[in-house]
Amino acid sequence: MPSYTVTVATGSQWFAGTDDYIYLSLVGSAGCSEKHLLDKAFYNDFERGAVDSYDLTVDEELGEIQLVKVEKRKYWLHDDWYLKYITLKTPYGDYIEFPCYRWITGEGEIVLRDGRAKLARDDQIHVLKQHRRQELESRQKQYRWMEWNPGFPLSIDAKCHRDLPRDIQFDSEKGVDFVLNYSKAMENLFINRFMHMFQSSWSDFADFEKIFVKISNTISERVMNHWQEDVMFGYQFLNGCNPVLIRRCTELPPKLPVTTEMVECSLERQLSLEQEVQQGNIFIVDFELLDGIDANKTDPCTHQFLAAPICLLYKNCANKIVPIAIQLNQTPGEDNPIFLPSDAKYDWLLAKIWVRSSDFHVHQTITHLLCTHLVSEVFGIAMYRQLPAVHPIFKLLVAHVRFTIAINTKAREQLICEYGLFDKAIKARGMDNVEDIPYYFYRDDGLLVWEAIRTFTADVVDIYYESDQVVEEDQELQDFVSDVFMYGMRGRKASGFPESIKSREQLSEYLTVVIFTASAQHAAVNFGQYDWCSWIPNAPPTMRAPPPKAKGVVTIEQIVETLPDRGRSCWHLGAVWALSQFQENELFLGMYPEEHFIEKPVKEAMARFRKNLEAIVSIIAERNKHKKLPYYYLSPDRIPNSVAI
């Protein structure tokens, strides 16, 4: 009678092991085996991190093994089990790998295919076609779209973390409990002692140092020491937390009636303002998006105010970007003056603070939440709904949506209750010329990482799609892309996402967007938050007085009364600290410990990808060696694979 050797690997995360009964049966081209209880006498099977082997003897020839069925039945109490993979050694010397990397909950069953990636057209056997269809039908019942808030991309239909499918929940919910992490941050930063003075104002700028944790030679300390300088202000639009708003000004907007005479003292080339615009030396950041938005009025004790500034910047002869004009609201008029570097010190300083506060709001809500967290969740939901685990695109993307749906659900539960291509986006903003804007490290490093990801995705696409026609005829892929567009992006063509994909090149570019957004883009706008936002006057999360309507009246006392009070400053500091920390056992770009792919060509592509990323790490490290303000957010060894914080 034929005998098989089955090896079963249990996950190493907390509570991955089980005491339940585990049964296994084999489905072959010539028949199906009976169920076998996997049990070793006097031995604890399926312990956390264990790899257990069993000999299975079957009554008859099974032919080529198509599927492995794994059943879990209750021993005493329901005991979830995380199955990493199963390997099978056949009587004929074949060695077959069956990746799983999933939880089996309750009295559940999982049916596994071998690890070779297959498109739907590759499956000619009925049992495999049926398995593929049933897997998607089951997933589509689990992963449902829901409108969280009008106007937002659709999200997962779950009110809280425990409502999510077990496979996408965090291994340990405590690790991502915002309240717990926040309290830990407050403790680490020694700022709990200020909470009793919640609504009292600070005395002056130096007073903010009482909650500021000085860590030697860090960016945050340099920000504290230089935040009032125009060069530091301009630098942040290139390499701070929100390096995506600045664009080259090709024409002065009528709503900002600034003249050469007003900014003459800032222009260094003996040219008029219009000539500087023509030379490409003028840049603009417009917060028009905030115009007309009401500030949060839920707290009756503290009124909050918003502005929608327009900031004009200038590339000086030292190639530094500095502000030369700020208008705090969109409509010009006598009560909306244009503030200038030549104005009184505190007039100009308060105008810059208003810009920094507006930048903070756009960063958190649009650049960070919408364009990385929520967009990546859309990819994840659509992937689970439309791509079976055997599909090569599922295998490619699954590592890059790890915990994203869970972190967003946690955020909706605890924090916020109540497609543009990277290189084209840079060019569209007129920011692509390296020699012209030599200190734009977000652009420089981002393009390197983008190209490494694009090369990798192209390699994988070419392995499984021999022609554009195969791409176009892959209905599962088209359903995935359509789900992203129709449900995630609400069918809006303005989103930039395509309704379908017609070629291998377009598919590679699409996949690059998915992976870059979830990894590099999120890293660029998330992990610098403590660096750039911990010094409160540099990134005020709220303003307690309206923008000034006249010049010559601003005092330092007025500025301090406008900035956040002690309590809100403490909350802000704890939040940016917690959000800037890597998770335990973080998986960085290029790390794929879950081996969903088993084929040699893909593993070779992964190795080339890692080699390219290592080269980028070296380039960035060499550049940063002697910099007072190093830029490391897009160094691949600091880019997590997915949005998980």
N, C-alpha and C positions, 0 to 999 in steps of 0.2 A: 504494500500500500504506500502511495506517495507520502513523503514527509517534508514539511516546510519548517524553516526556522523563522520565527517572528520576533522582532526586536521592537520594544515600545519605549519611547522616551517621554518622560513627564517633565513639565515645565519647572523652572527653578524659582519662579516668583512665589510670593506668600500664598499659602493655602492652595497651591497647585495640585498637591497630592490628594489621593482619595482612598477611603476604606471600602467603597462600594464594590459590587461585583462587576467585573468587566468581561464581556463576551466578544468573541471575534469570529467572523465567518468570511470566507473567500468566495468571490464571484468570478468564475472563469468563462471562457468562450464555450466550454463543453459542459458546464454545470456549476452548481453552487454547493459549497460544503455545508455541513451542519454547524450549529453554533458551538464554539469551544469556550469553556470557562478558562480564563487565563489566571492560573493560581499555582503558586509554589507552596508546598506544605511547609509549615513552620517558618514562613518568610513573609515579611510585610511587602506586598507588591505595591507599585505605583506611588512610592514615596516622592516627596518633592525633590526634583533634580535627578531622579533615578533613571537608569536605563536597564530595562528588564528583558530577558530573552526567554522564549518558550518554543518547544518543539510541538508541532501540530501534525498529526497523521490523519489523512483523509481516506475515505472508503473507496474513492474512484478517481479517475483522471479528470482534472478540472480544465485542462487546456491552458491557453494563455490567460493569466490573471488580469481581469479588467477592473475590479473594484474590491475594496476591503470594507466590510461593515463592522462598526464598533458600537456595542451597546453597553450602557451603564444601568445597573439595577440596584435599587436601594438595599444596603446592608442593615443599617439601623436608622439613621437620619439621612436626609438628602445631603449629599457631599459632592460639590462641584469638582470637576477634574479638568486640568489643562493638559491636553495632549499635544506634544510638539510634532512628533512624526512617528511613523511605523516603517520599518524596513522588512523586506521579505526575501529570504533565500530559498529558491525553489529547488526541487529534487534534481533539476537539470543544470544547476550551477548558475542560474540567473540571479541577479541581485536587483531588486526593485525598491525604489524609494517612494513613500507616500507622505508628502508633507501635510501637516494639519494646522498647527499653531492656532488652535481654537479651544474654547471651553465646551465641555459636555455637562449640561446642567440637568438636575432632576433625574428622572428615568428616561434618559435621552438616547438618541442614536445618531451617529455620524457615518456617512458613506464617503469614502475617500477614493480618489483616482490617483494614479501614479503621477510623479512630479513633472513629467514632460508637458510643456505648455502646448496647448492646442487651440486653434481657431475652430469655430463651429463647423466649417467646411471640411475639417480633418476628421470629424467623427462620422463614420459610416455605420457603426454598429448600433443597433437599436437601444441596447441597454445604456450605452454612453450618451446617446442623444437624450434619452429619457432622464438620466441623472442630471444632465446639464439643465434641462428645462425645469425639473422639479426643484433644483437648487435655487434658481432665479425666482420661481413662484414663491418659494418659502421666504426668500430674502425680501421680496417686494411687500410681503405682509408685515415683515418686521421693521423695515426701513421705509417709513412713510413720510411724505412731505407735509409741512405745516407752516402756516403763516404766523410768525412770531410777532411781528409788528408790520403795519401797512408800509409798503415801499421798500422793505428790506428783502434781500434774497430769502427764499424759503429755507427753512431749517428742518431738523429732525423732529418728528412728532413725539416729543417726550417732555414732560413737565419738570422732571428732575433726573439726576444722575442714575438713580436706581431703576428708572423706567427704561433705560437704554438696553438694547441687546447685550447680553453678557460679554460677547466678544469684543465690544468696543468700549467697555467700561475700564476705568483705571484699575490696575492690579490692587492698589491700596487707596481707597477713597480718601483716607486721611492725608495722603501726600499732596492732594490738590484741593484740600478744603481751604477756601480763601480766608475764612475767618480764622482758622487755626494758623495758617501761614502768616496772616497779617499780624496776629498777636505775637508770633515768634519774631517777626521783623521788628515790631515795636520794642520787644524785649532786647533784641540784639543791638538796636540803635539807642537804647537807654532813653527813650522819649516818653515812656508812660508817665513820668513824673510831671509832665506839662498838661496832661489831659484835664486836670481839675480847673485849669484856667481856660477852658474851651473857647470862650468867645471874647477873650481879652486880646487887645492888639499888642504887637511887639513895640518896643520903644524906638528902635532904629535898625538900620541894616545889620549892624554888628550883633544885635540881639538875636538874629536868626541863627547865629553860630551856636547858640545854646542847644539846638537840636541837630546840628550838623556834625556828622561823624567824620573827622579828618583821618584819611588813610593816606599815608605818605606816597607822594609821586603819582597820585591818581588824577584822572581827568576832572573828577568832581571838585577836587581841591583847587585845580587850576581855574575852573569855572568860577568858583567862589572869589578868587583873587582878581579875576580879569573880566567879570561879567559886564561891567559898565563900559568897557572899551568897544568902539565901533568895529574893530577888526574881529573881536570875539563874536560880536553880534552877527556879522556877515558870514563868518566861518560856519556857524551852525546851520545855515541854509544849505551848505554843501555837505557837511559831514556830521551833523548832529542827528537827533532822533527822527527828524522829518526832512530828509534830503531830497524830496520829490516835488516840492512846490515851486522852487525857483525856476524861472525861465528867462531866456534872453528877450529883452524888450525890443521889438522891431518897429513899434510906433507908440508914441506917448498917448495914453487913453484920454479922451476928453474929460472924463470924470476925475482926472487928477491934473488940474490946471497949473502944473509947475513950469517955471520959466528958467531960462539960463541965468538971469539976474539973481534969482532966489538961491540957486545952488552953485553959483560961480566960484565961491571959495572952496568948494569940494572938488572941482574939476581941475585936473593937473596937466592937461595936454594943450591948453590954450585953444580949445575948440568950444563951439556952442553946444548946448545940451542936445540939440537935434543932430549935430555932427557926431557927437559921442554915440548917439543911438545908431547912426548909420555905420559907425566904425565897429559896432558890436560890443561896446563897453558898458552898456546900461542893461540892468536886469530888473525884474519886477517879481514881487510876490503879492498876489491879490487874494484876500480872504473874503471874496464876494459871497462865498457859500454861507457865511455866517450872517449875512444881511437879513434882517427881519426876523431872526430867531429870538424867541423870548428866553431870557435866562431862567434858571431854575428858581421857582418861587415856593417850593414845598416847605422850606423852613421859614416860618413866620418871623423868626428872630433875626435872620440875616438875609438881607436883600442881596442879590447877585446881579452883576452887569456883564454884558457882552459888547464887543465892538466888531466891526468888519473892516479892518485896516487895508490900506494899499501902501506897500513899501517899495520905494525905488532904491536900487543899489547900483554901485559904480565899481568897475574894476580899475583900480588906480595903477600908477606906473610900477608899483611893486607887485602887481598881479594879485593884490588882495581885494576881496569883495567887501565893500563898506556901504552902510546906508547913507543916503543923501537927502531923502525926503520921505515923510510919513504923514499920511492923511488917515485919521482914525475911523472914518465912516465913508460910505460909498458916494454920497451926494455932496458935491462941493458947496460951500456957502460960508457966510461970516461966522457961524457958530461951529464950523468944521475946518479949522485952519490947517495949513500944511506945516508940519513941524520940521525944523532943519537943524543940522549940526551947529549952525551959527546962533541958534536961539539960546536962551538962558539954560544953564546946566540941567536943572530939574525938569524944565519943559521937555527937553530932548530925551532925558532919561525916562520919564514917565511914558512918553510916546513909544519908546522902544520896549518898555515893559508891557504895554498893551499889545504890541505885535507879538511878543513872546507868549503872552497868555493866549492870544488867538491861535497861534501856532500849536500850542499845547492842546487846545480843544480839537482842532482839525486833525492833529496827529493821532489822538486817542480814538476819535470816533470814525474817521475816514481811513487814514493811512494804515492804522493798526487794526482796529476792530473790523471794519468793513472789508478792506482790500487784502487782508491776510487771513484773519480768523474766519469770517463768514464765507468768503470765497472758497477757502480751502475746505470748509465743511460741505459746501455744495458739491465739490469734486468727490468727497468721500461718500456722501449719500448716494450720488448717481453711480459711483463705482460699485457699491454693494448691491444696488438695485438692478444693474444692467450687465455686469461682467461676472461670469462664474469664476470660481477660484482657479480653474484650469486655464483661463484666458491669459495670454502673455501680458496684456496691459494691466490686468488685475495684479499679477505677480510683480510687475514693475512699480505700481503706484501704492500698493498696500502699506509699505513702510513709510510713505510720505503723507499718509492720512492717519497715522497711529495716534490715538488719543485726541485727535482734533475735535471730533464730534463730542467727545466727553468733556473736554475743557470748555467748549462753547456752551454746552448744556449746564455745566457748573456755573459759568459766568452768568447765564440767563437766570439761573436759580438763586445765586447769591450776590452778584455784583450789579447786574443791569436789569434786575427784575423791574418792575415798573417798565478788459483783457488787453490790457495793453501789453505788447511785447517790450521787454526791457530796453533793448538797444534802440528800437523805433521810438519808444517813449522818451528816451534821452535826446534823440535827434529832434523829435517834435518840439521839445522845449528849448532847442538851440543850445544844448549843453554837451554836445558830443565832441567838440574840438579839444583834444588833450593839451595841445600846446597853448591854446587860447585861454583855457581855464585849467591851469596845471595842478591845482590842489583839490580837485574834486575826487576824493578817494572812493567815495561811494560808487561813482560812475566807473572808475578804473577797475576796482576790485570786482564790482558787480558784473562787468563785461567779461572778465576772466572766468568767473564762476558760471555765468550764463553759457559761455562757449563750451566749457567742460561738460555741463549738463546736456547741452544740445548735441555734442558729439556722442555722448553716451546713449541718449535716447535714439539718435539716428542709427547707432550700431544695433540696438535691440530691435528697432523697427525693421531694419534690413534683414535680420535673422528670420523673422516670421512673416514678413510681407514681401514677396518677390516682385511685386508690381503695384502700381497705383490702383489697378483694377481690383486687386485683392483687398486693399484698404476700403475702397468704395463699396465692395460687396460684403464686407464684414458687418452684418446687421447688428450684432451685439455692440460693437464699437460705435456704430451710428446711433444706436439707442442710448448709449452712455452720453455721447455728445449732445444729443437732442434733449435728454433729461436735464443736463446742465443748463442748456439754453432755455428750454420751455418752463421748467419748474424753478431751478435755482435762480436764473436771471429773469424770470417772469416774461420770457419771450421778447425782451427789449433788444433790438438791434444795436442801440446806442451803447449797450454793455461791451461791445467789441467781441463777444463770443460767437463763433460760427454755429449754424444750425446743423451742419454736416461737414464731413471731412472727405476730401476728394483725392488726396495724394499722400505718398510716404513723407514728403518734405513737410507738408502741412501737419501731418500727424506728429512728426518729430517736434515741430515747433509748438504744437498744442501741449504735448507732454512736457516740454521744457517749461512752458508757462506754469503748468500744474506743480511741477517739482520745485522750480525756482521760487514761486509764490509761497509754498508751504515751508521751504527751508531758508533760502538766502534772504528773500525779501522780509520775511518775518524776523529773522535774526537782525537785519539791518535796522529795523524800526522798533525792536523790542528791547534788546539786551543792553542798549545804551541809556536806558531811562534813568537809572540811578546816576550815571555819569553826568548827564546833562540837565536833569530835572530835580536833583536832590537839593541844590541851592535854590530855595524857594523864589527869590526875586527874579531868577533867570527863567522860571517856568511856572508862573502862578496858576494854580488850578482854578482859582476863582478870583474875581475882583469885586470889592465891596463898595465901590463908588463909581459913578458914571465917568466916561472919558471927559477930559477937559474940553471946554468949548472956547477957550481963549488962551492966549499966550501971556507969559509974564506973571502968572498968578500961582504957579505950582510951587509948593514948598516940600521939604523932605518929610514933614509931618503929614502932609496930605498924601504923599506916596505910601507911607507906612500904613496909614488908615485905609488906603485902597487895597493893599496887599492882603492875603489871607490872614485870619487871626491865628492865634497859637494852636487852637484845636485842629483847625483844618490843615494847617501846616504839618502838624504831627501825622494826621491821617494820610496826607499826601506823601510824606516821606516814607512811611511804612509801606504804602502801596507800590511806589516806584522801586523800593528795595526788593520787595517780594517778587515783583514782575521781572526783575533783572537777573534772578538767580536761575542757574541751570538745574534741571531735575537730577535726582540721584540716578545713576546708571544711564545717563543721557546717551542717546545714539546720534552720532554726528554724521554729516553728509558723507555718503560712500560706505557707511557701515550697514551691512545687511546680515545680521546674525541669524535671522529666520531665513532658512534656505528654501524659499518658494521655487526658485529656479534650480534645476539640477543639471541642465545641459552645459557642456563644456564651452561652447561659443559665448554664451551669456556670462558665464563665470570669468571668461577671459576679458569680455567687455567691462565687467565690473572691476577687474584688476587694473585695466588701462584707466578707467575712471578714477580710481583711487590714486594711481600714479600721477595723473594730471592734477588732482586736487592737492597732493603733497607738494608738487612744484609750485602751485599758487601759494601755499602756506609759506614756503621758503621766500618767494618774491615779496610777500607782504611783510614777513618778519625782517627781511633785510632793509626794506624801506623804512620800517618803524624804528630801527635801531637807535637813531639819534634824534628822533622827533619828540618835542615837548608835548605835542598832542598826537599820539599814535592813533591810527585808525585800524581797528582789528575786528570790527563786527562782521566783516565778510571774509575773514580768514576761515577756510573750510573746517579747520579743527575747532572752530567756535560756532559752527552753523548746525544746529540740530536738524535731523531729518524731517521733522514735522512740527506743526504748531501744537505744542503740548503744554504751554504755560501762558 
